[in-house]
Amino acid sequence: MSMSPSVPLQEMIRAIRSARTQCEERGVIQRECAAIRAQFRQADNGGRSHNLAKLLYVHMLGYPAHFGQMECVRMIASSRYSEKRVGYLGAMMLLDEKQDASLLITNSIKNDLSHSNQYVQSLALCTLACMGSAEMCRDLAPEIDRLLRASNSYIKKKAALCAVHIVRKVHELGELFAPAARSLLSEKNHGVLHGAVVLITELCERSSESLERFRKTVPDLVQIMKGLVISGYSPEHDVAGISDPFLQVRLLRLLRILGRNNETASDAMNDLLAQVATNTDSTKTVGNAVLYETVLTVLDIKSESGLRVLAVNILGRFLLNNDRNIRYIAMTSLQKIVGTDHNAVQRHRGTIVDCLKDQDASVKRRALDLSLALVSASNIRSMMKELLLFLSSCPPELRSQAANGIFTAAERYAPSKRWHIDTILHVLITAGGDVRDETVPNLIQLITNTSELHCYTVHKLYRALLSDISQQSLVQVACWCIGEYGDLLLRGDCQEVEPMQVCEDDVLDALETVLQSHMSSTATRGFALTATMKLSTRITDNVDRIRSIVSIYGSCIDLELQQRAVEYNALFKKYDHMRYAKKDSTHFCCCGVILFCSVNSFAFNVILGFMLLLTITFVSAPTAPTVTVYEKDGVTLTIVCEKQSDSAMTVTLTGFNSSDCDVSSFTLQAAVPKSVQLHMKAPSGDSLPAGGAAKVTQVVLLNNPNKVRLQNRQMLFIYLVCRGSTVQETVQVDSFPGL
Amino acid sequence: MLCLLRQMRFLLLFSRQGRLRLQKWFTPMMDREKKKIIRDMTTMVLSRQPRTCNFMQWKDLKIIYKRYASLYFCLAIESQENELLALEVIHRYVELLDKYFGNVCELDIIFNFEKAYFILDEFLMGGEIQETSKQIVNRSIDASDMLQETLEEYMSKPAF
């Protein structure tokens, strides 16, 4: 039965709804609000409740309604129930504890709490529990306590929730309500019981003394719960065969709080929990809601292991439920306990992995989290198969998490190095764009350290590069690998992969494609350029092609690439003579050209280092070449190295000045590694006149008896005076060929 | 932050076009905040794909939503609360409305919004469940209505 509708209210709603545009609606609202305002100012005309109701409707549409606040206060103070009802509703909608007007209703609430009519009392209790300020709560707490003890169940249940609100606002008042709360547990009325359980829960969560005190109620709570579970059909509270599931869930929650960290309390509820877990009908959501709460309780208290296994098995069953809501909450619960009950959760690994294929994105996400948590040394191979399968078809928002999770798992549990590298390659091919930035240097590190697989790795990466150059991280690693192990690639023999003839042009084609592709990022181009450069020491026929590639980038618009190319070009010029090989007597061999790439992106600041080291040794050099080590502003310094014996050499330094200004005080100093003996003979002079009229020569004797590899740069310091100012230059000489 | 933690934070009802039909806030909040939440909720819920579960994570809350005919019911609960039970809470409220209006539809909620609030206030209070029996809630509403009617009738009788 519903009471007769408010005609004025409905007329207004109709008028608002018939407005065809936002503008029209605003017009209607304005008119109505004006009328309402006028009505508020008038004397009592019996239509006040309709007026306020209209205003509340307008407020819900989002329009301002502050001018109705005082009307609410007035209405609440009215003696008419209809006006009080709307007045209190208005107070709950328009007032909150921050408004001054809310203070004004305290008195009305106080009076109405002891009204003779319970429905009026109810309005006051409801409003207090909704918006009571701390001050109001303090003021009215004793009244609430009185109602908790002596009133009918309709009022008691509301008073209980009011008390809950009061305790939340003013913690100390918890003490006041504790005794009443305790005695309410013996009530039969479900509404009152429910309120009592909520109140006790609130008290226990706030104070450990309360918690201790209320632990004694565990047997009573268990009894109440048992009554609900075993009792026959109770029509008033039945929901799909479950007797008052709302109350059951609150009882289970309270038991959880009381049993937490307490063996005795946990023991006392053990049987009950087992009973609920086994007897609750799980065909409908409502039964599963109770089962779910039971599981949460079992897992949170000190339950015996059998009960825990039972709880985890319920979660496992949930995973197979048709209802995706149930699958979802099972996942979240399992996620929470995968650390503490790892073995129990492992038993359901198959089901969890199946959920990777679930339609629901939230379930998929949870399944991924859980699957990654369940990876172990014993299941790594099978799990990785599933995870890689998932990665190839997973939603884009999960790719990054999946890829990075796979990397972590692979790193921890890789059964073999080759498996590890294969897995990483697979991820890079599938989802290279979604991996973390550290992946590239980490993978380079891994490959470097796995020397037995260099041949295999470079072959695989080369093939990957041929088929797809869009995944930047993959392309970067591939380029690096080709630059580093290009000779192994060209040699062609690798057992673990299908044989494939790769010639120098093929490799350079691949690198050039990367360089020219619009898909390649600047960092990637840097890798490709460096790799091309490195290959110049590993190949014999195509050096000119490399030079041309490198020199093109000398005018590249990107500063980083340009700089790199220019430096490489310089290297070419400097050591060009060393590439020149005479057939018979020269054994030309290049040792370790190691270039570390400078990956210097503002995004992730990974600077691996930039070190250029060229060590080239000749077995014998028939003609001693002249190498220019310094050239600036017309002043040049060249060196000519002549081997004297196995470990000794003379280096002739020659200074020359082709500029149009005289240079004086031209002095040279040298620094070499400790184990190398240095003896600088007296220079021929110290002035370099303009126009190259005269030279300065100086002979340096070097002896390297320990055959120390000259890895560190040797330094030459040049001092000179030109146009009255002193110039000091430092030149690094990477090596003295032949030493 | 234990204070003001309660089972439910807010309940919103809105149409498929995002028009608000009912808003119940169980914690004090600025108007500005409320408006933002309403915007966020309507956007989030209305853009959900079909065949996804009824739960979403939003900030530190769980959002439980369900569509009944043309109305979306959106309930925000604390993170430790039971989502499945929250679905039952929504369902219970729908049942109460249905009983009261007789085959309730959105128009009933629009034209009798204050009744929807009165019913809600007999079922929930302070963010917690107040009464677990359907019949008792129905009886309470009926009795309140009677009280209103009687007094109104009495008041509107001409005084002689």
Interface residues (C-beta under 8 A of the other chain):
Chain A: M1 S2 M3 S4 P5 S6 L9 Q10 I13 R17 G46 A53 L56 Y57 M60 L61 G62 R80 Y81 S82 R85 V86 L89 D96 E97 K98 N117 Y119 S122 L125 C126 A129 C130 M131 Y154 K157 K158 L161 C162 V164 H165 R168 K169 H171 H190 G191 H194 G195 V198 E205 R206 E236 H237 V239 D244 P245 F246 L247 V249 R250 T285 V286 N288 A289 Y292 E293 L296 R324 N325 I326 R327 Y328 I329 Q359 D360 A361 S362 V363
Chain B: L2 C3 L4 L5 R6 L20 R21 L22 Q23 F26 P28 M29 K35 Q49 R51 T52 C53 N54 F55 M56 N82 E83 L84 L85 L87 E88 V89 Y100 F101 G102 I110 F111 N112 F113 E114 K115 Y117 F118 D121 M125 G126 E128 I129 Q130 E131 T132 S133 K134 Q135 I136 S140 D142 A143 S144 D145 M146 L147 Q148 E149 L151 E152 M155 S156
